[in-house]
């Protein structure tokens, strides 16, 4: 009897594992290099730890993505696709140069034009790379014979969706941005009356003039997508798949969108069933600091520590700015740790430690950390939320302005124009955030909200990746609205039909009444005669 019960329990356990887990899956990954790879690599390591086989397509000139790894097998292609270290550093240097000039609307326009021009260059390089891959029949056949279970991609590049379509595989996104802009805008209803366009520092409480600007910004990005970027990729999909395949529909047709934000960061907005929020999935409990860093932190006493990091894309700022910031830090009673690889500033104080690399997550989670000076990358902002550390934002480029404007709107950050600050204004901002308790209280409230969820964000992401493996996709969660023409999606044809029907009804009614009136008047006139 006891043995039968043990067998039954064992059988139920096997059923449970087979129903809710999957092992030995094969995943093909098409990532984006740079800081995007940092996020993707976390997911890859977690998939590998659960027993899945992961293959990663990388360029031979890849910046962050190594050819050898214990967690994945690299598939190296010789053709680059533009998102390499040399190209990105040249772009960031030019953007810094433009913004270092006097701030004006013209400066902002120059930045947008530079981004558009470089974006088109990257699209051309990526299309060349993708064409060479699709033309290589032996290479594509090897991908087919590998019998992958799904494609995991970053939709900043349409290459992942195009490969998934070619291989007829389910598609999962690790996403914040697509080739057209912020991910939600690709598939979710987006009322522009309260959903702000990214990159322009608007909130969900817009004035009339801000709503006018929001519409204008939307039109600007739609113009780029429809008339500049779209034709390039559509020419490629038409060549290989025929005229009925639109490249952006391949992006919109992804089964699951693993969104790298949540609503402690985002403003409330409509969403879709196949959008899964995993904001903060890269955040981890703290580990012990290297001993020399721990000793420096402990030497701060009751004043604590200020952390400064400007991410992976900018290694050095203009000398004047570095000197002014270092002079302001030198006047603080706090100890300061800065990730910095440039020439040591002459104004550097004895309270400041420069490191070429710093354990950012572990420092932000240290009980002595009081403030985070950051450029506003999504990873850094999410880690600050997770650990409840207020921010002084010094945005430099890309989505950093918008990320920090969200934190400012939530009362957790003070944002400065890095190109116009001096030591006095920077010191004043440091003292304000250090001594005004509302910044820390608001950030700790966000941290509490972010952490209060039924499962960890990374576990949720892994569940949905394995869900797609088990069920060969997630079509039941995916709307087909993206296949509708714009006039049907917005019911313009319905309104036109109803307007025509109402017009016809009114016309018939008016002419009917006139006809009856004429008949009645005619009869009266006959009787009078």
C-alpha positions as CSV (number, residue, x, y, z in Angstrom):
1,X,0.0,0.0,0.0
2,X,2.8,2.4,1.0
3,X,4.8,1.6,-2.2
4,X,1.7,2.2,-4.4
5,X,1.2,5.6,-2.7
6,X,4.9,6.5,-3.3
7,X,4.6,5.5,-6.9
8,X,1.4,7.6,-7.3
9,X,3.1,10.6,-5.7
10,X,6.1,10.1,-8.0
11,X,3.8,9.9,-11.1
12,X,2.0,13.1,-10.1
13,X,5.3,14.8,-9.7
14,X,6.4,13.8,-13.2
15,X,3.0,15.0,-14.5
16,X,3.5,18.3,-12.7
17,X,6.9,18.8,-14.2
18,X,5.8,17.9,-17.7
19,X,2.8,20.2,-17.5
20,X,4.4,23.3,-16.1
21,X,8.1,23.0,-17.0
22,X,10.1,22.2,-20.1
23,X,13.7,21.1,-20.2
24,X,16.1,20.7,-23.0
25,X,14.6,23.4,-25.2
26,X,16.6,25.0,-28.0
27,X,16.6,28.8,-28.3
28,X,18.0,30.9,-31.1
29,X,18.9,34.4,-29.9
30,X,19.4,37.5,-32.0
31,X,20.5,40.3,-29.6
32,X,21.6,43.9,-29.8
33,X,25.2,44.7,-28.8
34,X,26.2,47.2,-26.1
35,X,24.1,47.7,-22.9
36,X,21.2,45.8,-24.5
37,X,23.4,42.7,-24.4
38,X,23.8,43.1,-20.6
39,X,20.1,42.5,-20.3
40,X,19.8,39.7,-22.8
41,X,22.8,37.9,-21.3
42,X,21.0,37.7,-17.9
43,X,18.1,35.9,-19.6
44,X,20.4,33.6,-21.5
45,X,22.3,32.6,-18.3
46,X,18.9,31.8,-16.6
47,X,17.8,29.7,-19.6
48,X,21.0,27.8,-19.5
49,X,20.7,27.2,-15.8
50,X,17.3,25.6,-16.4
51,X,18.8,23.2,-18.9
52,X,18.0,24.9,-22.2
53,X,20.5,25.1,-25.1
54,X,21.1,28.6,-26.4
55,X,22.7,29.7,-29.7
56,X,23.5,33.4,-30.1
57,X,24.0,35.0,-33.5
58,X,26.8,37.6,-33.3
59,X,28.9,39.7,-35.6
60,X,32.6,39.0,-35.9
61,X,33.3,42.5,-34.8
62,X,31.0,42.3,-31.8
63,X,31.5,44.7,-28.9
64,X,30.1,43.0,-25.9
65,X,29.0,39.5,-27.2
66,X,31.9,37.1,-26.7
67,X,32.5,34.2,-29.1
68,X,33.2,31.8,-26.2
69,X,30.8,31.4,-23.2
70,X,29.8,28.6,-20.9
71,X,26.1,29.7,-21.2
72,X,25.7,29.8,-25.0
73,X,27.1,28.7,-28.3
74,X,28.1,31.6,-30.6
75,X,27.1,31.6,-34.3
76,X,29.4,34.3,-35.8
77,X,28.7,36.0,-39.0
78,X,31.3,38.0,-40.8
79,X,29.1,40.9,-41.8
80,X,28.7,43.7,-39.3
81,X,25.3,45.4,-38.7
82,X,26.3,48.8,-37.4
83,X,25.7,48.4,-33.7
84,X,29.4,48.1,-33.0
85,X,31.7,49.9,-30.6
86,X,33.4,52.2,-33.2
87,X,30.1,53.3,-34.7
88,X,28.3,53.9,-31.4
89,X,31.2,55.8,-29.8
90,X,31.4,58.0,-32.8
91,X,27.7,58.7,-32.5
92,X,27.8,59.5,-28.8
93,X,30.9,61.8,-29.2
94,X,29.0,63.8,-31.9
95,X,25.8,64.0,-29.7
96,X,27.9,65.2,-26.8
97,X,29.6,67.8,-29.0
98,X,26.2,69.1,-30.3
99,X,24.7,69.4,-26.8
100,X,27.8,71.0,-25.4
101,X,26.9,74.1,-27.4
102,X,24.3,76.5,-26.1
103,X,21.0,74.8,-25.3
104,X,18.2,75.8,-27.7
105,X,15.4,74.3,-29.8
106,X,17.9,74.2,-32.7
107,X,20.2,72.0,-30.6
108,X,17.4,69.6,-29.9
109,X,16.5,69.5,-33.6
110,X,20.2,68.8,-34.5
111,X,20.2,65.9,-32.1
112,X,17.1,64.4,-33.7
113,X,18.5,64.9,-37.2
114,X,21.8,63.2,-36.2
115,X,19.9,60.3,-34.6
116,X,17.8,59.9,-37.7
117,X,20.8,60.0,-40.1
118,X,22.8,57.5,-38.1
119,X,19.7,55.3,-37.7
120,X,19.3,55.1,-41.5
121,X,23.0,54.3,-41.8
122,X,22.6,51.4,-39.3
123,X,19.5,50.2,-41.2
124,X,21.5,50.0,-44.5
125,X,24.3,48.0,-42.8
126,X,21.8,45.7,-41.1
127,X,19.9,45.1,-44.4
128,X,23.2,44.2,-46.1
129,X,24.0,41.8,-43.3
130,X,20.5,40.2,-43.4
131,X,20.6,39.8,-47.1
132,X,23.9,38.0,-47.0
133,X,22.5,35.7,-44.3
134,X,19.3,34.9,-46.3
135,X,21.3,34.4,-49.5
136,X,23.6,31.9,-47.8
137,X,21.5,28.8,-48.3
138,X,23.9,26.6,-46.4
139,X,23.8,28.8,-43.4
140,X,20.0,29.1,-43.4
141,X,19.7,25.3,-43.9
142,X,21.9,24.8,-40.8
143,X,19.5,27.0,-38.8
144,X,16.6,24.9,-40.0
145,X,18.2,21.6,-39.2
146,X,19.0,22.8,-35.7
147,X,15.3,22.5,-34.9
148,X,15.0,25.4,-32.5
149,X,11.9,25.8,-30.3
150,X,11.8,29.6,-30.5
151,X,13.6,32.8,-31.4
152,X,14.4,35.3,-28.6
153,X,15.2,38.7,-30.0
154,X,15.6,42.4,-29.3
155,X,13.2,44.2,-31.7
156,X,15.5,47.3,-32.0
157,X,16.6,45.2,-34.9
158,X,14.0,43.6,-37.3
159,X,16.5,40.8,-38.0
160,X,15.2,38.5,-35.2
161,X,11.5,38.7,-36.4
162,X,12.6,38.2,-40.0
163,X,14.6,35.1,-39.1
164,X,11.8,33.8,-37.0
165,X,9.4,34.2,-40.0
166,X,11.9,32.4,-42.3
167,X,12.3,29.5,-39.9
168,X,8.6,29.4,-39.0
169,X,9.3,29.6,-35.3
170,X,7.5,31.3,-32.3
171,X,9.0,34.7,-31.4
172,X,9.7,36.2,-28.0
173,X,11.0,39.7,-27.4
174,X,13.3,41.1,-24.7
175,X,12.1,44.6,-25.4
176,X,12.0,48.2,-24.5
177,X,12.4,49.7,-28.0
178,X,11.5,48.6,-31.5
179,X,12.9,49.8,-34.8
180,X,10.1,52.4,-34.7
181,X,10.3,53.6,-31.0
182,X,9.0,52.5,-27.6
183,X,7.6,49.0,-27.6
184,X,4.0,49.7,-26.4
185,X,3.4,51.9,-29.4
186,X,3.8,49.0,-31.8
187,X,0.9,46.8,-30.5
188,X,-1.0,48.5,-27.6
189,X,-3.7,51.1,-27.9
190,X,-2.1,54.5,-27.3
191,X,-4.4,57.5,-26.6
192,X,-2.1,60.5,-27.2
193,X,-4.2,62.5,-24.8
194,X,-2.6,60.9,-21.8
195,X,0.1,58.6,-23.1
196,X,3.2,60.8,-23.7
197,X,5.5,60.1,-26.6
198,X,8.9,59.0,-25.3
199,X,12.0,61.1,-25.7
200,X,10.3,64.5,-25.1
201,X,10.0,64.5,-21.3
202,X,6.2,64.7,-21.1
203,X,4.0,63.1,-18.4
204,X,0.6,61.6,-18.4
205,X,-0.8,64.9,-17.2
206,X,-0.4,67.1,-20.2
207,X,-1.7,70.6,-20.8
208,X,-3.4,71.5,-24.0
209,X,-0.2,72.8,-25.6
210,X,1.7,69.7,-24.5
211,X,-1.0,67.5,-26.1
212,X,-0.5,69.5,-29.3
213,X,3.2,68.8,-29.1
214,X,2.6,65.2,-28.3
215,X,0.6,64.8,-31.6
216,X,3.4,66.6,-33.5
217,X,6.1,64.3,-32.0
218,X,3.9,61.3,-32.9
219,X,3.6,62.5,-36.5
220,X,7.4,63.1,-36.7
221,X,8.2,59.5,-35.7
222,X,5.4,58.1,-37.9
223,X,6.9,60.0,-40.8
224,X,10.3,58.4,-40.2
225,X,8.8,54.9,-39.8
226,X,6.6,55.1,-42.9
227,X,8.7,57.0,-45.3
228,X,12.3,56.5,-44.3
229,X,12.9,53.3,-42.4
230,X,9.9,51.2,-43.6
231,X,10.6,51.2,-47.4
232,X,14.2,49.9,-46.7
233,X,13.1,46.9,-44.8
234,X,9.9,46.3,-46.9
235,X,12.1,46.1,-50.0
236,X,14.0,43.2,-48.3
237,X,10.9,41.3,-47.1
238,X,9.3,41.8,-50.5
239,X,12.4,40.2,-52.2
240,X,12.5,37.2,-49.9
241,X,8.9,36.6,-48.9
242,X,6.7,38.4,-51.4
243,X,4.6,41.6,-51.4
244,X,2.2,40.4,-48.7
245,X,4.8,40.3,-45.9
246,X,5.4,43.7,-44.2
247,X,8.4,43.7,-41.9
248,X,6.7,45.7,-39.2
249,X,3.8,43.2,-39.1
250,X,6.5,40.5,-38.4
251,X,7.5,42.6,-35.3
252,X,3.9,43.1,-34.2
253,X,3.3,39.4,-34.6
254,X,5.6,38.3,-31.8
255,X,4.0,35.9,-29.4
256,X,5.3,37.4,-26.1
257,X,6.8,40.8,-25.4
258,X,9.0,40.7,-22.3
259,X,8.9,44.4,-21.4
260,X,11.9,45.6,-19.4
261,X,9.9,48.1,-17.4
262,X,6.9,48.0,-15.0
263,X,4.5,50.6,-13.7
264,X,6.6,51.8,-10.9
265,X,8.6,53.3,-13.8
266,X,6.1,53.7,-16.6
267,X,3.0,56.0,-16.5
268,X,-0.3,54.0,-16.5
269,X,-1.4,53.2,-20.0
270,X,-3.3,50.5,-22.0
271,X,-1.5,47.3,-22.5
272,X,-2.1,43.9,-24.2
273,X,-2.4,40.2,-22.9
274,X,0.9,39.2,-24.5
275,X,2.9,42.0,-22.9
276,X,4.7,40.6,-19.8
277,X,6.4,43.1,-17.5
278,X,9.8,42.2,-16.1
279,X,11.1,45.5,-15.0
280,X,14.0,45.2,-12.6
281,X,14.7,41.6,-13.6
282,X,18.5,42.4,-13.7
283,X,18.4,43.6,-10.0
284,X,19.8,41.2,-7.5
285,X,20.4,41.0,-3.7
286,X,23.7,42.6,-2.8
287,X,26.9,40.8,-2.6
288,X,29.9,41.8,-0.5
289,X,32.0,44.6,-2.0
290,X,35.7,44.2,-2.8
291,X,37.6,44.8,0.4
292,X,39.2,48.1,-0.6
293,X,35.8,49.5,-1.7
294,X,34.1,48.3,1.5
295,X,36.9,49.9,3.6
296,X,36.3,53.2,1.7
297,X,32.6,53.0,2.2
298,X,32.9,52.3,5.9
299,X,35.2,55.3,6.3
300,X,32.2,57.6,5.4
301,X,30.8,57.2,8.9
302,X,27.3,58.6,9.4
303,X,27.4,60.8,6.3
304,X,27.3,57.8,3.9
305,X,28.3,57.5,0.2
306,X,27.4,59.1,-3.1
307,X,27.7,56.9,-6.2
308,X,28.2,58.3,-9.7
309,X,28.2,56.2,-12.9
310,X,27.5,57.3,-16.5
311,X,27.0,53.9,-18.0
312,X,28.7,52.0,-20.8
313,X,28.6,54.4,-23.8
314,X,30.3,57.5,-22.4
315,X,33.8,57.0,-20.9
316,X,34.8,60.6,-20.6
317,X,33.0,64.0,-20.4
318,X,34.4,67.3,-21.5
319,X,37.2,68.4,-19.1
320,X,35.4,71.5,-17.9
321,X,32.4,69.5,-16.7
322,X,34.5,66.9,-15.0
323,X,36.5,69.6,-13.1
324,X,33.3,71.3,-12.0
325,X,31.6,68.1,-10.8
326,X,34.8,67.0,-8.9
327,X,35.0,70.4,-7.2
328,X,31.4,70.1,-6.0
329,X,32.0,66.6,-4.7
330,X,35.1,67.7,-2.8
331,X,32.9,70.0,-0.7
332,X,30.6,67.2,0.6
333,X,31.1,65.5,3.9
334,X,30.0,62.2,2.2
335,X,32.5,59.9,0.5
336,X,32.1,59.7,-3.3
337,X,32.7,56.8,-5.6
338,X,32.8,57.5,-9.4
339,X,33.1,55.1,-12.3
340,X,35.5,57.1,-14.6
341,X,38.3,56.2,-17.0
342,X,39.4,59.7,-18.1
343,X,42.3,61.9,-17.0
344,X,42.2,62.5,-13.2
345,X,40.6,66.0,-12.6
346,X,42.8,68.5,-10.8
347,X,39.9,69.5,-8.5
348,X,39.4,65.9,-7.1
349,X,38.9,65.9,-3.4
350,X,40.3,63.4,-0.8
351,X,36.8,62.1,-0.3
352,X,36.5,60.8,-3.9
353,X,37.5,57.4,-5.2
354,X,37.8,56.9,-9.0
355,X,37.2,53.3,-10.3
356,X,37.4,52.1,-13.9
357,X,34.6,49.6,-13.0
358,X,32.3,49.5,-10.0
359,X,29.8,46.9,-8.6
360,X,26.9,49.2,-9.2
361,X,24.1,46.9,-7.9
362,X,26.0,46.0,-4.8
363,X,26.9,49.7,-4.0
364,X,23.3,50.9,-4.6
365,X,22.2,48.2,-2.1
366,X,24.7,49.1,0.5
367,X,23.1,50.7,3.7
368,X,25.5,53.6,3.6
369,X,24.6,54.7,0.0
370,X,22.7,58.0,0.1
371,X,22.5,59.2,-3.5
372,X,23.0,58.0,-7.1
373,X,24.3,60.4,-9.7
374,X,23.4,58.8,-13.0
375,X,23.0,59.4,-16.8
376,X,19.5,57.8,-16.7
377,X,20.0,54.5,-18.5
378,X,17.1,52.1,-17.9
379,X,19.3,49.6,-16.1
380,X,20.6,52.1,-13.6
381,X,17.2,53.6,-13.0
382,X,15.7,50.2,-12.3
383,X,18.5,49.3,-9.9
384,X,18.0,52.6,-8.1
385,X,14.2,51.8,-7.8
386,X,15.0,48.3,-6.5
387,X,17.3,49.6,-3.8
388,X,15.4,52.7,-3.0
389,X,18.2,55.2,-3.7
390,X,17.2,58.8,-5.0
391,X,18.8,60.1,-8.1
392,X,20.5,63.2,-9.5
393,X,20.1,62.8,-13.2
394,X,22.5,64.2,-15.8
395,X,21.1,62.8,-19.1
396,X,23.4,62.7,-22.1
397,X,21.5,61.1,-25.0
398,X,18.9,58.6,-26.3
399,X,16.1,57.7,-23.8
400,X,18.0,59.0,-20.8
401,X,16.1,62.4,-20.7
402,X,12.8,60.6,-20.8
403,X,13.7,58.0,-18.2
404,X,14.8,60.7,-15.7
405,X,11.8,62.9,-16.4
406,X,9.6,59.9,-15.3
407,X,11.6,59.8,-12.0
408,X,11.3,63.5,-11.6
409,X,7.5,63.3,-12.1
410,X,7.4,60.7,-9.3
411,X,9.4,62.9,-6.9
412,X,12.5,60.6,-6.8
413,X,15.0,62.5,-8.8
414,X,16.4,66.0,-9.6
415,X,17.4,66.4,-13.2
416,X,20.2,68.8,-14.4
417,X,21.5,69.9,-17.7
418,X,25.0,68.5,-17.5
419,X,26.3,70.9,-20.2
420,X,25.4,74.1,-18.3
421,X,26.1,73.1,-14.7
422,X,28.9,74.5,-12.6
423,X,30.3,73.6,-9.2
424,X,27.8,75.8,-7.4
425,X,24.6,74.6,-9.1
426,X,25.8,71.0,-8.9
427,X,26.6,71.3,-5.2
428,X,23.3,72.9,-4.5
429,X,21.5,70.0,-6.2
430,X,23.5,67.4,-4.3
431,X,22.7,69.0,-1.0
432,X,19.0,69.3,-1.9
433,X,18.6,65.6,-2.7
434,X,20.8,64.5,0.2
435,X,18.9,66.6,2.8
436,X,15.3,66.8,1.5
437,X,13.7,63.6,2.8
438,X,11.0,63.4,0.2
439,X,13.3,62.2,-2.5
440,X,14.4,59.2,-0.5
441,X,10.9,58.6,0.9
442,X,9.4,58.6,-2.6
443,X,12.0,56.3,-4.0
444,X,11.7,53.8,-1.1
445,X,7.9,53.8,-1.7
446,X,8.5,52.9,-5.3
447,X,11.0,50.2,-4.2
448,X,8.3,48.8,-1.9
449,X,5.8,48.7,-4.7
450,X,8.2,47.2,-7.1
451,X,9.2,44.4,-4.8
452,X,5.6,43.5,-3.7
453,X,4.8,41.0,-6.5
454,X,3.9,37.3,-6.5
455,X,7.0,36.1,-8.3
456,X,10.4,37.6,-9.3
457,X,10.5,39.4,-12.7
458,X,13.1,37.0,-14.1
459,X,11.1,34.0,-13.0
460,X,8.1,35.4,-14.7
461,X,10.1,36.0,-17.9
462,X,11.4,32.4,-17.9
463,X,7.9,31.0,-17.3
464,X,6.5,32.8,-20.4
465,X,9.5,31.7,-22.6
466,X,8.9,28.1,-21.6
467,X,5.2,28.6,-22.0
468,X,5.8,29.5,-25.7
469,X,8.0,26.4,-26.0
470,X,5.4,24.1,-24.5
471,X,2.5,25.5,-26.7
472,X,4.5,26.3,-29.9
473,X,3.5,30.0,-29.5
474,X,0.9,32.1,-27.8
475,X,-1.5,33.0,-30.6
476,X,-4.4,33.2,-28.2
477,X,-2.9,36.2,-26.5
478,X,-1.9,38.0,-29.7
479,X,-4.4,40.5,-31.3
480,X,-4.7,40.4,-35.0
481,X,-5.5,44.1,-35.1
482,X,-2.1,44.9,-36.6
483,X,-3.2,43.2,-39.9
484,X,-6.1,45.6,-40.2
485,X,-5.7,48.7,-42.5
486,X,-5.5,51.9,-40.5
487,X,-9.0,53.1,-41.5
488,X,-10.5,49.8,-40.2
489,X,-8.5,49.9,-37.0
490,X,-9.7,53.3,-36.2
491,X,-13.3,52.5,-37.5
492,X,-13.0,55.3,-40.1
493,X,-14.9,53.1,-42.6
494,X,-17.6,52.4,-40.0
495,X,-18.0,56.1,-39.3
496,X,-18.1,57.0,-43.0
497,X,-20.8,54.3,-43.5
498,X,-22.9,55.6,-40.6
499,X,-22.4,59.2,-41.8
500,X,-23.4,58.2,-45.3
501,X,-26.4,56.2,-44.0
502,X,-27.4,59.2,-41.8
503,X,-27.0,61.6,-44.7
504,X,-29.1,59.3,-46.9
505,X,-31.8,59.0,-44.2
506,X,-31.9,62.8,-43.7
507,X,-32.0,63.4,-47.4
508,X,-34.8,61.0,-48.0
509,X,-36.7,62.3,-45.0
510,X,-36.3,66.0,-46.1
511,X,-37.4,65.1,-49.7
512,X,-40.2,62.9,-48.4
513,X,-41.5,65.7,-46.2
514,X,-41.2,68.2,-49.0
515,X,-43.1,65.8,-51.3
516,X,-45.9,65.4,-48.7
517,X,-46.0,69.1,-48.1
518,X,-46.4,69.7,-51.8
519,X,-49.1,67.1,-52.1
520,X,-51.0,68.6,-49.2
521,X,-50.7,72.2,-50.5
522,X,-51.8,71.0,-53.9
523,X,-54.9,69.4,-52.6
524,X,-55.8,72.5,-50.6
525,X,-55.3,74.7,-53.6
526,X,-57.6,72.4,-55.7
527,X,-60.4,72.6,-53.2
528,X,-60.2,76.4,-53.0
529,X,-60.5,76.6,-56.7
